[in-house]
Each structure stands twice: as C-alpha cells, then as structure tokens.
Amino acid sequence: MKSKINVLVITAILTILIFALSTYVQKQLIDYEPTISCLMIAEDIIANEKIEKEMFITKELPISVVSNVRIVQTFSEIEGLYANTDIYNGQIALRDQFGTKEELSIFEAEAGKEKISIKIVAAESGVSYAIKENSLVNIYATIRNDYANDFLMENERMEIGGEYDGYTVIKILDRAKILGTFDIDGFEVKNTGNKIIDTIMVAVSSEEAKQINLIRDIATFNMTGVEEENDRPVQSEVIGE
C-alpha cells in the first residue's frame, strides 16, 4: 500500500513538472520574436570620413525594431564608402548613411588649400583626357579689358596676357591641382573616352579662391596641362579657342 502511495506521489510530481515545463515552452514560443543580424556603430564617425571595418560591431536585433529601415547586415555592403553625416556610437548602421566619394562630392585638398569648382568654357570643342584627378594645370581667365584693368589694379600678382578684340587674358592659377573633373550633367569623368569635361574642381589658396569668385560672372576660363617634372605646358592639352 505504501509503495502505491509513493508511486502516486512521484507520478503527481512528474505530472506537475511536465506541465510546468510544457507551459514554459509554450510561453517562450508565444513570446518568441525572430531576430536579424545587423551592424551597429562601435565608435563615433564624422561626416565625410571613410569608414573602416573596426568602426562596427555585429548584433542580433528583433526584426520589429528594424522592419521599417534599410539596415546594413555585413560590412561588405558598405566597404569603401564614406559617412554622409555624423553617426554616433550605439546607432544602428543604415544604408542611406553612407555614399561614394563621388556621390558626396568628397575631394580632399592639401593642407592650407580649399576646394573650388571652375566651369571650362571650351566644353563644346573637347578637353584632353590626360587632364584628370591629380593633374597639374594652369588656368586662364578671359575678361573684357575694362573689367580686367580694374581687377589687375587690385591683384598685381596676376600675370597678364595680350589684349585682343577688347579682351584680356589673365593667368589666374599656376600649377593648380585637379581634384576632380565633371561632365555637363555633374557626373565625374574618370578615364573615359567619350565624355567632355565641363567643370573642374581644383585646390587653391583662400586668396586665389577670392580672386576667382570676383571674376566668376564676368570671365570665361580655359586651362593648359602642366608637365609635373619640368613645368612646361602640354601643348596638346590646350583648352579653348
């Protein structure tokens, strides 16, 4: 009799344990939410900074948390890109926070220089494709004589060319470094044989930038390539009429 009671007690205990375990498992299944692997920022990233793999960590997050955003799941999706805004430690990495150098117009000028764009007047007649990023060029401004005289009175360092048909040619930049070349639609031209350069971006001093902005609306600009070793103009690269 006693053994039967013991069996009943043990059976009851096992039943309770099984019920409790079953209830727990069911609750876990009910509460379960699938997760997804994504990148999170491991350190602050400043705008226009090129991203590196060590700036990120991988975490599993509930799908509901990221269901309405375009997350980055692996570094390979954004490798070689740049941050288009400041991004802070602990944030989820989103695809629209990153872009290419060209998309974000990131072109690095050397220390003490700033970036400025110049439209080249002779786009219709073509530009030598040897002029590209990191090329050195001389840039000339063609200005009506009366404007040129006023400009040269305040900028005596600028070299003046010959006068013709009421216009003066001024050498506005010497050995300027090309940061980027662009077609008429604003797309960067890189080693292409069928696109014409419409605008260049160059590295200049603050004073040079000021001088260019003074005459931007009254001048047309041409340029010649410069051979880096001996500074001689590359005659085949003369632009303009």
C-alpha positions, 0 to 999 in steps of 0.5 A: 500500500505504501509503495502505491502511495509513493508511486502516486506521489512521484507520478503527481510530481512528474505530472506537475513538472511536465506541465510546468515545463510544457507551459514554459515552452509554450510561453517562450514560443508565444513570446518568441520574436525572430531576430536579424543580424545587423551592424551597429556603430562601435565608435563615433564617425564624422561626416565625410570620413571613410569608414573602416571595418573596426568602426562596427560591431555585429548584433542580433536585433528583433526584426520589429525594431528594424522592419521599417529601415534599410539596415546594413547586415555585413560590412561588405555592403558598405566597404569603401564608402564614406559617412554622409553625416555624423553617426554616433556610437550605439546607432544602428548602421543604415544604408542611406548613411553612407555614399561614394566619394563621388556621390558626396562630392568628397575631394580632399585638398592639401593642407592650407588649400580649399576646394573650388569648382571652375566651369571650362568654357571650351566644353563644346570643342573637347578637353584632353583626357590626360587632364584628370584627378591629380593633374597639374594645370594652369588656368586662364581667365578671359575678361573684357579689358575694362573689367580686367584693368580694374581687377589687375589694379587690385591683384598685381600678382596676376600675370597678364596676357595680350589684349585682343578684340577688347579682351584680356587674358589673365593667368589666374592659377599656376600649377593648380591641382585637379581634384576632380573633373565633371561632365555637363550633367555633374557626373565625374569623368574618370578615364573615359573616352567619350565624355567632355569635361565641363567643370573642374574642381581644383585646390587653391589658396583662400586668396586665389579662391577670392580672386576667382569668385570676383571674376566668376560672372564676368570671365570665361576660363580655359586651362593648359596641362602642366608637365609635373617634372619640368613645368612646361605646358602640354601643348596638346592639352590646350583648352579653348579657342 
